[in-house]
Structure formats: C-alpha cells, structure tokens
C-alpha cells in the first residue's frame, strides 16, 4: 500500500478543487472506512478476514494520511520552524504509540474487540476535530489553478523529480534511513531475547528506555535543526547512528551495548524528526501533495527492503559467524550499512541546499 496509494492520494490532493479544499475530501473519505475496518478486526476470528480488513484499513489510511501530511508545508509559511514542527509531531506520535501499546494490552485483557473499537472511535474523533478546526479557521484555502485528473498527476511527479537532482538524492537517503529503522524494529526484540538471552520483561524495559531517549532526541534535534541547519544536524547524528550500529556487529558485550544505545537512539530520533522537514524546502509551491507521496514512496522502499535483507543475513549467519546470537547480530550490518551509506546522499543534499541559499542571497 505504501508504494502506490500515497503517490496517487498525495498528488491528486494538490489539484482537487472542492468547497472544502483539495486535502480535506481525501482525509474524510479515507478516515471513515479505515475506522470501520479497524473496529471490525476485533470481531473476526479468521486469519484471512483479519488480513483482508487490515489491507482495507491500510489502503484507506494512506488515502487520508498523505493529504493530511501535505498540510504541514501548506500551513507552515515559515521554513525556520519546520524542524520544531516535525519534532513536535515526532514527540506526539511517540507518546501516542507508547500509550497505545500500554493501553492496548490492558484493554485486550478486558475484551478482545475493545482496543480495536476504541481506537476506531479515537481516530474518527481526532480527525473530526481536526477538520472542524481547519474549516473554522479558514485554513483550507487553495489556489484556483485548473484541476487535473489522475493521469496528469501520474505524469507530473516523474517530471518534477527529473528537474530537481536534490530530490533524487533525498529519495535514496530517506529510503536508507527507513531501511535501517525497519530492520531494527523487525528484529530487535528477537535479538535481545533469543540472541542475548534477556528476559522479555528486561528487553521491554530496555526498549522502553531507548524509546524515551528517542523522544528526547526528537525534540532536541528539531530545535537544533532550525538553528544550525537541518541537514547539518542530521549528517552529524548519522555518524553516531551508523557507528553505534557498527559496534554491535562486532560485540555482544552488554556494557558496549548500553554505551552504543544512546547514540543509536539520538540518531534515530534525528532521522525520524528531520526526514520530512528536510524535504519541505525542496517542495515547489503547489506540489506539496505530490512530494508527500514521493516521501512515502521512498519510505515504503526502505520499509520493504530492510526487514527482508536483515532476515536473509540472519538466516545465512545463524550457523556461521553469529551462531552465538542465532544470527540476529547480522541485523546490525544492514542498519549500519544503510545509515553510513546515506551520508553520501546527505552530502549531495547539503551541496544543493548551499547552492539554493546562495541563489536566494543574490
């Protein structure tokens, strides 16, 4: 879903003309079916039906979410606050995710459908309040350029990427960041429990502590990016991020693991916070939705490749050099390689950013 739905929904929302703007119709059209599918998951017991409802949920989720995300550059006129805005979003997402993981487990002990039904109600209520405030404050205005259909939208994005080399560098860098995060998220629990023999409760506490550092890092790096330059801050964070992963390729020492984790957490927080904020200055006016879909496509590529590549390496090394951790230590090769390789493309983005600033100064 992440490889094609965001491109269509995001780009089409740039050109749709309705009484409530171009973004809100997609947000409304996607939210209600997504909420219904989410609520129904709690009532079905067949794995096939769960998979079908999950597919419906994610399809409509991306229909709603990409136009919503595109409203960030629509509403933030000042580029100087983009880092802090994304830091605030990352903090809110982190707190929401943590609360959901905690409350979801507790609600499951009460009744199986309860967390799904309650989540659906929260989704509808939150989006309803958002749409109400946007309409009340008149923030849904858009230009009156001629509308385009899906075919014109599909042709516009490749042309846009071809004309802007910085976008190509960004696509690869963002895909590599997501590759590292996706590989980590897919296997970190198994690495700690099966590879290092932590108890599940200890592993959960360790992951929770790292998540807290990520949230702190998200807030700090957002402000630092606005002050000293988002690309410069990310480039610095990536060195700690990649080298922290690299240490774990060669050792299973618990003290070294504890020493590497803060660098990994702060680097992860910086990447999660800054990825979209770095793209925002590269967006031509009127192309926010198209390039938001472009952003999600690059994420989708990384999210797809990261766990597969890590899984292959784990399988190949489980009876070889990483026997002691059942192969799970190999996941750090993917994480380190993706993070450190992305620095090459971040440097290209830095050069493009410097050129843009020189042109603005005349």
TORVEXMI-628157 format. One record per residue: x, y negated, z of N, C-alpha, C in turn. Coordinates in steps of 0.02 Angstrom, whole numbers, plus 50000, padded with zeros to 5 digits. Layout:
# residues N
XYZXYZXYZ
...
# end
This chain:
# residues 362
500425006050000500005000050000500434993750000
500994993950039501414988050047501784986349983
501814990949934502184989649873501784986149819
501114986049824500744982949770500164978649793
499804980449846499234976449868499434969249887
499984968149925500164961349943500314956949882
500624959849831500784955949771500144953249738
499644957549732499024955449700498644950449743
498544952149806498144947749850498494941149862
499154941249875499514935049888499524930449829
499694933149770499734928849711499054926349688
498544930549693497874928549672497604923049717
497794923249781497544918049827497824911149811
498374910949772498644904349751498164900849703
497794904749664497414901849609496664902449616
496424906249666495714906849676495414900149697
494834898349669494514891949686493814893349713
493704892049776493044892849806492914886949852
492314886649880492144881149925492544881449989
492804887250008493194887750070493934888850054
494144887249994494854887849977495024894449944
495674895549934495894901649900496104907149946
496314905450007496574910650053496014913850094
495564909850121495064912450168494614917850139
494414917550075494004923050049494344929850054
494994930050042495364936350048495394938550121
495514933750166495554935450237494894938350261
494334935250241493674937750262493514944450229
493664944950164493494951050127493894957050152
494504955850176494914961350200494784963250272
494604958350314494544959650386493974964350403
493384963150376492794967050396492874974450378
493044976250315493134983350300493704986550340
494254982650351494804985350391494584986950462
494184982550491493934983550559493474989650562
493044990450512492594996250511492985002750507
493485002950462493885009050455494265010450519
494525005250551494895006150614494445009050669
493845006350675493385008750726493185016050714
493095017950651492875024750635493405029950648
494055027950647494585032850659494495036350726
494245032750776494155035650842493605040850846
493175041350795492605045850798492685052050754
493205052250712493285058050668493825062650696
493775069050680494235073950708494625077650654
494465076650591494825079750536495425075550517
496005078750510496615075150491496525071850423
496165075250377496055072350311495645065950315
495125065850357494715059850365495105054150398
495525056050447495945050950479496405047750427
496715051950385497165049350333496785044850284
496185046850265495785042750219495605036050250
495385036150313495205029850347495815025450358
496385028550373497005024650381497195021350315
497105024850259497265021950194496795016050179
496155016850195495685011350185495875005450229
496045006850292496235001450337496824997550309
497365001050290497964997550267497854993950202
497434996750157497284993250096496964986550109
496444986350150496104980050164496514975650211
496924978750254497374974850297497834970350255
498124973150203498574969250161498204964150118
497584965750100497164960750065497084954550108
496984955450173496884949850218497524946650241
498034950750254498624948150288499074943950244
499154945650181499604941750139499364934550128
498724933450111498484926550108498534922950175
498424926650230498504923450296499224921250306
499704925550290500404923850299500604917950254
500294917650194500444912150148500214905350175
499774905450225499544899150253500074895950298
500584899650317501134896650356501464891050316
501734892450256502024886850218501504881850194
500884883950186500364879150167500284873750221
500284875950284500114871450340500724868050371
501314870950362501924868050391502244863450341
502074857050344502364852350297503104851050310
503304851650373503994850150391504404856650392
504904856950347505334862750344505734863650409
505834858150445506254858250504505964862450561
505324864150558505014868050613504874875250592
505094877250532504924883950508505214889450553
505834888450576506144893450619505774894250685
505594888650716505224888950779504524891950769
504214890350712503554893150698503584900750691
504094903250656504164910450649504384913650714
504774910050754504954912550820504344913350864
503884908450861503264908950900502844914750876
502824915850810502444921450783502754928050805
503424928550802503754934750822503634936250896
503644930950937503514931851008502794934351019
502314931250984501614933250991501514940450967
501814942150911501754948950885502054954050934
502634952250963502964956751010502544957851072
502274952451099501844953051158501214957051142
500914955651084500314959251064500444966651055
501014968251024501184975351013501304978851079
501674975551124501804978551189501164979751228
500714974751227500074975551262499664981151231
499664981551165499274986751131499534993751148
500204994451149500485001051165500325003151236
500334998251281500174999851351499435001251359
499014996551335498284997251344498005003051304
498295004251244498035009651202498065016351237
498645017751268498705024051304498225024751362
498145019251399497675019351456496955020351432
496765016851378496085017451353495945024451325
496455027651297496365034551272496175039351328
496425038051388496265042451444495535041651466
495225036051448494525034851465494075038051413
494195036551349493795039351294494185038551230
494175043651189494575043451127494395037751080
493755036251069493595030851022493735023851049
493845023151115493865016551146494415011951119
495045014151114495555009451089495445007251017
495165011750976495045010050906494465005150900
493925006350936493355001850933493524994950962
493884994851018494074988551048494554984651003
495014988050972495474984750925495094981650867
494594985250842494194982550787493834976250808
493554976250868493214970250893493694964350902
494284965750928494784960450936494984957650869
495074962050820495254959950753494734955150723
494104957050726493564952850699493514946350738
493564946650804493514940650844494084935750832
494704938350828495284934050817495254930750748
495104934750697495074931850630494494927050623
493914928750654493344924150653493514917450684
493854917550741494054911350774494544907350731
495014910950699495504907650655495154904150597
494704907750563494354904850506493934898850528
493594899350585493184893850610493614887650621
494194888450653494624882650667494904879650603
495084883950555495354881350491494824877250455
494214879750452493674876150418493494869750457
493464870150523493274864350563493774858650556
494414860350549494934855250545495094853350473
494734856350425494844854550355495524856350328
495804862050352496474864050332496484868950274
495904869950243495864874750189495864871450120
496044865050117496044861550053496594864350008
496464864149943496954866549894496914862149833
497444862649792497444858749730496904861249684
496714857149636496174858849590496434860949522
497034864049520497284866649457496814872049431
496894873549367496464878649337496594885349369
496054888949380496114895549411496404900549361
496724905849387496994911149346496694917749367
496674922349321496444929049337497014933549356
496884939949372497414944549393497954945549341
497784945549277498294946749225498804940949224
498554934749227499004929049228499444929049290
499144930949346499514931349409500084936449404
499934942249375500434947649369501024945449326
500904941149276501454938849233501854933249265
501544929549312501874923649339502454925249385
502384930249426502894931749476503554933949445
503574938549397504224940249367504574934249335
504184929849305504484923849276504794919449330
504444918949386504674914749441505334917549469
505374924049478505984927249505506554926549456
506414927049391506934926449341507234919449340
506824914449354507064907449351507434905449414
507394909349468507694907449532508154913149557
508804912949542509254918249564509264919349640
509144913949678509144914649751508594919549774
508044919849737507504924449755507724931649747
508134932949696508374939849686508834941949744
509274937349765509724938849821509314939849885
508794935749894508374936349953508014943049953
507764945249896507384951549892507814957349918
508444957649895508874963149915509054962549989
509224956450012509404955550082508824957550128
508224955350112507644956850155507494964350154
507564967550095507454974750091507954978550135
508574976150136509094979350177508944978450251
508704972450271508524971350341507974976150362
507464976750320506914981250336507124988550335
507604990250292507864997050290508174998850357
508574994250385508894995550450508374996250505
507894991650506507384991850558506944998050553
506764999850491506325005650482506675012150501
507315012850484507685018850504507745019250579
507875013550611507925013450684507265015250717
506725012150695506075013450726505845020650716
506025023550659505795030350645506125035650690
506755034450709507135039850741507435038150809
507345032050833507695030250895507455034250955
506815035850959506565039851016506865046951013
506885049850954507185056550947507935056450961
508265051050940508985050350955509115050351030
508705046651066508805046051139508605052451175
508045055551155507795061351192508125067851170
508155069151105508455075451081509205074851071
509435068951050510155068151038510555066951101
510325062351143510695060551204510385063551267
509825067151260509515070851316509255066351372
509045060251354508685056151402507995059051414
507735058251474507035059851486506605054751449
505995056751430505565052351392505425045851430
505335046351495505205040251534505805035551533
506415038451539507025034251536507105031151468
506965035051415507025032451347506525026751336
505925027551362505405022351355505615015951390
505905016651451506135010651487506705007251451
507165011251422507725008351385507475004551323
507015007651286506735004451227506344998151247
505984998451304505624992551328506094986851345
506674988551376507164983351391507454980151329
507594984251279507844981551215507314977151182
506684979351185506144975351155506094968551189
506204968351254506194961951290506754957351266
507344960151256507914956151230507754953651159
507424957851119507234955851051506774949751053
506294949851099505834944251106506204937851126
506664938551173507064932651193507474930251134
507784934951099508184933151041507784929750987
507154931950978506724928950927506604921550942
506454920051005506334913051024506964908751018
507534911451041508154907551040508394906450969
508394911650928508644910850860508184906450817
507534906450832507084901950796507284894650805
507404892650867507624885750881508314884450853
508774889250861509454888350836509454887650760
509024891550726508994891150653508774884350628
508274881350662508044874650643508584869350655
509004870550706509504865550724510134866250682
510384872350672511034873350640510974876550571
510384878350550510304881550485510124888850492
509544890750464509294897550474509754902750443
510014901350383510444906350350511084907250389
511374901850414511994902350453511884906450517
511334905350551511184908950613511084916450598
510724918050544510614925050527511274928450507
511684924850469512324927850449512754929550509
512774925050558513154926450619512844932350657
512174932450664511844937850700511944944550666
511984944550600512064950850563512724954250578
513254950350591513884953450608513824957350674
513524954350725513424957950787512944963850779
512434962850739511934968050724512264974050691
512624972850637512934978350599513484981750638
513914977850672514464980850709514204984650770
513654982250800513344985950855513104992850832
512794993150774512594999550745513205003950731
513735000750705514325004550685514655007950744
514665004650801514945007650862514595014350878
513935014450869513555020350887513645026150837
513925024750779514085030150732514635034550760
515095031450798515705034950818515715037150891
515205035350930515225037151001514515038451027
514495042651078513865043751115513945041651188
514465037851201514585035451269514015030951292
513725032551349513165028551373513375021351390
513965020151420514165013151431514245009251366
514525012451314514585008951250513905007951217
513455012651226512765011851202512445005751235
512535005251301512244999551338512564993051315
513214993151299513564987051277513344984951208
513204989851164513014988251095512294985851089
511854988251133511144986851126510964979351126
511264975151169511084967951165511244964851098
511804966751067511974964051001511474966350949
511274972750953510774975350907510104971950917
509914970950980509264967850996509244960650972
509774956750986509774949750965509794949250889
510184953650857510194953650784509524955450754
509194960550784508534962350761508034956750770
508074953350828507624947650840507734942050789
508364940750772508524935550723508244937350654
508334943550633508094945750568507334945450565
507004948050617506274948050618505994940950617
506334936350650506094929550655506234925550591
506824926250565507064921750512506904923950441
506724930350433506644932850364506164928650323
505574927350349505074923450311505254916050312
505544913650368505744906550372506274904850321
506724909550305507224908350253506904907850184
506384911750173506044911650108505654905250097
505374902350150504924896650142505214890850102
505844888650114506114883250073506214885049999
506214891549984506314893749915505664894049876
505094892649910504434893249878504254886849841
504174887049775503914881149740503194879749762
502994873549759502304871749777501814875549733
501294878249764500794881949727500954889249717
501534891549743501724898549734501794902149801
501504899349854501594902249920501314909349925
500724910449897500424917049900500814922149859
501024920149799501404924749756502054926949790
502404922149820503044923749851502954926949920
502384926249951502244930150011502144937449992
501804938749937501764945549912502444948349892
502864944149863503544945949846503934947949908
503844944049962504154945550026503944952450052
503294953950049503054960350073503274966050029
503354964849963503614969949919504324971849939
504744966849954505434968349974505434972150040
504984970250086504924973950149504714981150135
504234982050091503984988750076504524993250048
504964990450006505514994449979505964996850036
506144992250082506574994250138506244999150184
505604997950199505235002350245505175009350216
505115009850150505065016450117505725020050117
506265016550098506915019750088507255021450155
507205016950204507585017750266507475024450301
506865026150319506755032550354506925038650312
506805038250246506965043950203507715045150202
508105039750191508835040350188509115042750254
508855039950309509095042050375508915049350388
508305051350368508095058250378508525063250340
508715061350278509155065750238509835066550272
510125060950295510775061150328510745065150393
510205064450431510125068250493510105075750478
509735077650426509705084750407510375087450385
510745083450347511395085750321511935086250374
511875082250427512415082050478512225085650542
511625088450546511405091650608511815097750626
512115100950577512555106650590513275105150571
513435098750565514105096650546514415092050597
514605085950575514965081450620514555078850679
513885078950672513465076350726513045081750759
513345087650765512995093350796512775091650867
513195088050904513055086550974512415082550984
512225078650934511605074650939511065077350891
511155083650868510685086750821510605082650757
511125078950740511135075050678510855068050684
510525066550740510185060050745510665054150748
511285055350765511785050050765511895047150695
511725051050643511825048750574511355042950557
510825041950595510365036450580510735029750583
511255029250626511605022950633512015021250571
512195026250531512545024850468512105020650422
511475022650417511005018950375510905011850402
510805011350468510685004850499511285000250489
511885002750504512494998650498512624996750425
512565001650380512685000250310512214995050282
511574995550299511084990750274511214983750301
511344983250367511454976750398512074973350371
512634976950366513254973950344513254972350269
512944976650229512894975350157512474969150143
511974967850185511534962050173511914955450179
512474955450215512864949250223513104946650156
513254951150110513464949050042512924944850009
512304946850015511744943349983511544937150023
511664937250088511534931250129512024925750109
512644927550093513124922550070512894919350004
512604923349960512334920549898511764915649913
511354917449961510814912949982511094906550012
511644907050050511954901250080512204896450027
512514899349974512764895049919512184891549884
511644895249874511054892249842510764886749885
510744887849952510494882849998510934876549998
511594877549997512054871749995511954867849931
511864871349874511754867849811511104863849813
510584866749844509944863249847510004856949889
510364857349944510434851449987510854845949953
511354847949915511744842949878511324839449826
510874843249793510434840149744509944835249778
509704837149838509234832749873509574826249895
510234826649911510594820649931510774816249872
510664818949811510794815049751511494815649725
# end
